[in-house]
Amino acid sequence: MNKAKGIYHFSAERDISYAEAAQIGCATLGFDSNLVKPKKAKELGYNGPLFKKTSLDIIKTQELLGINPPKVEWTILQAFKSI
């Protein structure tokens, strides 16, 4: 057995905003997703650096393990169902 060493990141198949994740979570928990009121960081007074992408690349993990990432909605649903 070939044991891979290192730290491997697992993610979903696409990036989504925290607001979209919260809306999916609301729906999963049976709440109205309109309760989520997205705001831009600048609107809240944040003046630090902003990043277009916030996820890590998982290509090496995919190639090494031969797996594909799950749908982002499924990933969030599983996390919220465990609450």
Rosetta silent file (secondary structure, phi, psi, omega in degrees, C-alpha in Angstrom):
SEQUENCE: MNKAKGIYHFSAERDISYAEAAQIGCATLGFDSNLVKPKKAKELGYNGPLFKKTSLDIIKTQELLGINPPKVEWTILQAFKSI
SCORE:     score description
SCORE:     0.000 S_00000001
   1 L     0.000  130.707  177.911    0.000    0.000    0.000 S_00000001
   2 L   -90.048  113.305 -179.123    1.350    3.419   -0.978 S_00000001
   3 L   -95.126  121.792  178.259    0.779    5.827    1.902 S_00000001
   4 L   -83.682  134.802  178.339    0.614    9.474    0.922 S_00000001
   5 L  -105.226  150.132  176.428    2.124   11.892    3.397 S_00000001
   6 L   126.683 -173.345  178.371    1.092   15.465    3.864 S_00000001
   7 L  -109.003  128.512 -179.079   -1.968   17.562    4.439 S_00000001
   8 L  -118.757  135.564 -178.287   -4.779   17.210    1.938 S_00000001
   9 L   -99.194  136.146  174.694   -7.634   19.624    1.514 S_00000001
  10 L  -115.438  138.598 -176.350  -11.143   18.472    0.643 S_00000001
  11 L  -145.977 -176.543  175.726  -13.658   20.880   -0.769 S_00000001
  12 L   -94.294 -177.657 -172.072  -16.756   20.982   -2.917 S_00000001
  13 L   -79.734   -8.887  179.259  -16.855   21.301   -6.689 S_00000001
  14 L  -156.639  160.693  175.880  -17.211   25.118   -6.740 S_00000001
  15 L   -80.464  143.407  170.239  -16.821   28.240   -4.635 S_00000001
  16 L  -136.757  164.313  179.234  -19.865   29.853   -3.065 S_00000001
  17 L   -80.122  163.005  174.311  -20.302   32.848   -0.814 S_00000001
  18 H   -62.907  -33.879  178.968  -20.899   32.623    2.914 S_00000001
  19 H   -63.136  -44.152  178.705  -24.315   34.144    2.207 S_00000001
  20 H   -64.811  -39.209  177.433  -25.225   31.307   -0.173 S_00000001
  21 H   -62.337  -41.820  178.876  -23.992   28.761    2.375 S_00000001
  22 H   -65.344  -38.424  178.048  -26.170   30.414    5.045 S_00000001
  23 H   -64.700  -42.193  176.636  -29.200   30.359    2.712 S_00000001
  24 H   -63.432  -42.174  177.941  -28.713   26.638    2.061 S_00000001
  25 H   -61.224  -43.856  177.317  -28.321   26.117    5.807 S_00000001
  26 H   -57.874  -48.420 -179.535  -31.543   28.014    6.542 S_00000001
  27 H   -61.564  -40.026  179.497  -33.474   25.894    4.061 S_00000001
  28 H   -62.623  -39.100 -178.926  -31.957   22.720    5.527 S_00000001
  29 H   -85.285   -0.865  177.674  -33.032   23.715    9.039 S_00000001
  30 L    86.203   16.093  177.689  -36.527   24.692    7.844 S_00000001
  31 L   -98.129  160.364  176.728  -36.046   28.463    8.138 S_00000001
  32 L   -70.919  122.280 -178.280  -36.854   31.084    5.523 S_00000001
  33 H   -67.233  -13.552  175.837  -33.674   31.715    3.526 S_00000001
  34 H   -70.973   -7.899  174.771  -34.737   35.366    3.227 S_00000001
  35 H   -67.934  -21.992  179.133  -33.552   35.719    6.833 S_00000001
  36 L   -81.073  123.941 -179.203  -30.031   35.890    5.401 S_00000001
  37 L  -118.235   89.819 -177.317  -29.159   39.498    4.544 S_00000001
  38 L   -61.194  142.492  175.842  -25.869   39.509    2.612 S_00000001
  39 L  -134.277  146.931  173.848  -23.561   42.495    3.053 S_00000001
  40 L   -78.479  147.605 -179.274  -20.316   43.414    1.336 S_00000001
  41 L   -55.663  -41.342 -179.985  -17.275   43.598    3.601 S_00000001
  42 H   -62.611  -35.900  178.053  -16.782   47.276    2.722 S_00000001
  43 H   -62.228  -27.874 -178.165  -20.388   48.021    3.781 S_00000001
  44 H   -94.327    7.484  176.266  -19.515   46.678    7.218 S_00000001
  45 L    89.694    7.703  178.906  -16.419   48.860    7.525 S_00000001
  46 L   -78.166  126.828 -179.055  -13.818   46.235    6.602 S_00000001
  47 L  -118.164   12.106 -179.785  -10.838   47.850    4.877 S_00000001
  48 L   -80.744 -173.919 -179.626   -8.472   44.881    4.711 S_00000001
  49 L   -68.404  145.011  176.718   -7.546   42.818    1.656 S_00000001
  50 L  -115.903  141.381 -177.733  -10.327   41.089   -0.256 S_00000001
  51 L  -117.217  136.423  179.118   -9.815   37.846   -2.150 S_00000001
  52 L   -69.981  -41.233  179.610  -11.726   36.724   -5.214 S_00000001
  53 L  -114.627  137.963 -179.589  -11.266   33.024   -4.405 S_00000001
  54 L  -120.942    5.181 -179.300  -11.308   31.640   -0.887 S_00000001
  55 L  -101.828  163.385  177.336  -10.991   27.913   -1.513 S_00000001
  56 L   -97.607  149.822  179.143   -7.907   25.757   -1.798 S_00000001
  57 L   -71.722  132.056 -178.976   -7.005   23.809   -4.915 S_00000001
  58 L  -115.336   17.611 -177.060   -7.769   20.085   -4.554 S_00000001
  59 H   -59.397  -43.911 -179.094   -6.368   18.836   -7.871 S_00000001
  60 H   -61.782  -41.779  178.194   -3.485   16.915   -6.222 S_00000001
  61 H   -62.493  -43.436  178.980   -5.926   15.216   -3.831 S_00000001
  62 H   -60.745  -46.835 -178.364   -8.209   14.289   -6.736 S_00000001
  63 H   -65.637  -43.151 -176.839   -5.336   12.844   -8.767 S_00000001
  64 H   -68.053  -44.317 -175.111   -3.805   10.951   -5.845 S_00000001
  65 H   -97.483  -10.586  179.530   -7.030    9.454   -4.488 S_00000001
  66 L    66.192   35.624  179.951   -9.033    9.274   -7.717 S_00000001
  67 L  -119.803  157.424  174.688  -12.038   11.024   -6.204 S_00000001
  68 L  -111.343  146.747 -179.316  -14.197   13.922   -7.285 S_00000001
  69 L   -68.531  150.854  178.170  -15.450   16.583   -4.892 S_00000001
  70 L   -75.432  166.246  173.767  -19.108   16.460   -3.843 S_00000001
  71 L   -62.578  139.549 -176.880  -21.681   19.048   -4.830 S_00000001
  72 H   -60.834  -37.078  179.075  -21.364   22.080   -2.570 S_00000001
  73 H   -61.706  -40.554  179.274  -25.054   21.931   -1.650 S_00000001
  74 H   -64.177  -43.186 -179.638  -24.644   18.339   -0.425 S_00000001
  75 H   -59.556  -47.744 -179.889  -21.606   19.294    1.667 S_00000001
  76 H   -67.321  -41.604  178.694  -23.439   22.158    3.401 S_00000001
  77 H   -57.326  -45.092  179.616  -26.597   20.093    3.849 S_00000001
  78 H   -62.078  -41.217 -179.867  -24.582   17.393    5.640 S_00000001
  79 H   -64.794  -44.965 -178.425  -22.946   19.966    7.916 S_00000001
  80 H   -72.583  -30.899  178.794  -26.269   21.591    8.862 S_00000001
  81 H   -67.183  -22.608 -178.833  -28.053   18.249    9.307 S_00000001
  82 L   -83.285   -4.635 -179.291  -25.542   17.373   12.006 S_00000001
  83 L   -74.942    0.000    0.000  -26.550   20.409   14.125 S_00000001
